[in-house]
Amino acid sequence: MDNLKTNFGKRKVSTKLKTKLVQDVFTNVASNYDLMNDIMSFGSHRLWKKELIDLMNVQEDENIIDVGSGTGDLINLILKLKKNNNIYAVDLNSEMLKYSEKRHKNKNVTFVRANAEKLPFNNSSIDKYIISFCLRNVTDIQDALKESYRILKPGGVFYCLEFSSPESSLIKNLYNQYKKNIIPWIGSKVAKNKEAYKYLEESIDQFPSQKKLVLLLNKIGFMNSNYLNIFNGIVSIHIAYKI
Ligand SMILES: C[S@@+](CC[C@H](N)C(=O)[O-])C[C@H]1O[C@@H](n2cnc3c(N)ncnc32)[C@H](O)[C@@H]1O
C-alpha cells in the first residue's frame, strides 16, 4: 500500500494519488475555469495578474516560462507587451492546455505538458519563471521550487502569484466565511462541482504563509526573496532572485 504522505485538501493521500486527484479537479473544471475565476474574484484576478506582469518589467527577447499556465491569462498579457519573448506555457493538464492553445496561435508560444516538479528544460535557460495559482496544487512544493531554481539563468527571477494569508483578523474571518460557504456554493451552481471548489478552500488553507514561503525560497538558494501583499494578503506575489 502507498504511504499516506501528503494532503489532498483535508484528506491524507499518497503523493501519487494527490497528483492524480488534483489533475482530476482541473480536468473537471477546465470548461468553466475562466468564468468561475471571474465570478469568485469579482473579476479581481485580472488586476492581480496585470500587477504581476507590470512588476516583471519584461524585456525584449527574454525566455519566460509560465508554470501551471492553465488557460493562459498570463500568456495573453505577455504577448500584449510585444517584446518578442520566447514563452513556454507549461501545465500538467492537457484539458487546460487545450483551452490555452485555442486562444494563443502565436509562434512565440510553446505549449508543454509537464509537471512543475520535473521540467523538461535545460539548466540556466530561463530569464523569468512564473507560477500563478499553481504552486498550492503541486504535490511537492520544494521539488517545484528546486526546478525553478535549476532552469533559471543566473540573474533570473522567480515570481509566484498565489492565495495567501490576510494580515487583518477581521478580513481573515470574513474571507474564511467566503471560502468555506460561498465559494463551494458558487462551484455547485455554476460549475456543477461543489467538491472541486471545496478542494480550492482547503488547498488555500494548507498553503504556506507569506513568510514561510520566503524561508522555503531562501532554503533552495534564492536571494532577496520577498513578497508583496494584495488585498491585505488574500493574494500575494513572491519574488526571488537566482544570483
Ligand atoms: C488554478 S490553475 C491556474 C491557472 C493560471 N496560471 C491562472 O493563474 O489562472 C492551476 C493550474 O496548475 C496546473 N497544475 C497543477 N499541478 C501542476 C503540476 N504539478 N505541474 C504543472 N501544472 C500543474 C493545473 O492543471 C491548472 O491548470
The ligand as a MOL file (V3000), in Angstrom:
LIG
                    3D

  0  0  0     0  0            999 V3000
M  V30 BEGIN CTAB
M  V30 COUNTS 27 29 0 0 0
M  V30 BEGIN ATOM
M  V30 1 C -5.6700 27.3470 -10.5850 0
M  V30 2 S -4.9940 26.9720 -12.1460 0 CHG=1
M  V30 3 C -4.0730 28.4260 -12.5120 0
M  V30 4 C -4.0210 28.7220 -13.9770 0
M  V30 5 C -3.3290 30.0280 -14.3500 0
M  V30 6 N -1.9350 30.0180 -14.0000 0
M  V30 7 C -4.0150 31.2050 -13.7160 0
M  V30 8 O -3.3500 31.9300 -12.9630 0
M  V30 9 O -5.2090 31.4150 -13.9780 0 CHG=-1
M  V30 10 C -3.7310 25.8300 -11.7000 0
M  V30 11 C -3.1070 25.1400 -12.9020 0
M  V30 12 O -1.9500 24.4410 -12.4400 0
M  V30 13 C -1.9110 23.1840 -13.0840 0
M  V30 14 N -1.1380 22.2580 -12.2470 0
M  V30 15 C -1.4920 21.7060 -11.0770 0
M  V30 16 N -0.4950 20.9330 -10.6020 0
M  V30 17 C 0.5120 21.0130 -11.5110 0
M  V30 18 C 1.8000 20.4590 -11.5830 0
M  V30 19 N 2.2620 19.6550 -10.6310 0
M  V30 20 N 2.5780 20.7700 -12.6380 0
M  V30 21 C 2.1180 21.5810 -13.6280 0
M  V30 22 N 0.8940 22.1300 -13.6170 0
M  V30 23 C 0.1060 21.8590 -12.5670 0
M  V30 24 C -3.3620 22.7850 -13.2230 0
M  V30 25 O -3.5060 21.7750 -14.2070 0
M  V30 26 C -4.0140 24.1120 -13.5720 0
M  V30 27 O -4.0500 24.3360 -14.9490 0
M  V30 END ATOM
M  V30 BEGIN BOND
M  V30 1 1 1 2
M  V30 2 1 2 3
M  V30 3 1 2 10
M  V30 4 1 3 4
M  V30 5 1 4 5
M  V30 6 1 5 6
M  V30 7 1 5 7
M  V30 8 2 7 8
M  V30 9 1 7 9
M  V30 10 1 10 11
M  V30 11 1 11 12
M  V30 12 1 11 26
M  V30 13 1 12 13
M  V30 14 1 13 14
M  V30 15 1 13 24
M  V30 16 1 14 15
M  V30 17 1 14 23
M  V30 18 2 15 16
M  V30 19 1 16 17
M  V30 20 1 17 18
M  V30 21 2 17 23
M  V30 22 1 18 19
M  V30 23 2 18 20
M  V30 24 1 20 21
M  V30 25 2 21 22
M  V30 26 1 22 23
M  V30 27 1 24 25
M  V30 28 1 24 26
M  V30 29 1 26 27
M  V30 END BOND
M  V30 END CTAB
M  END
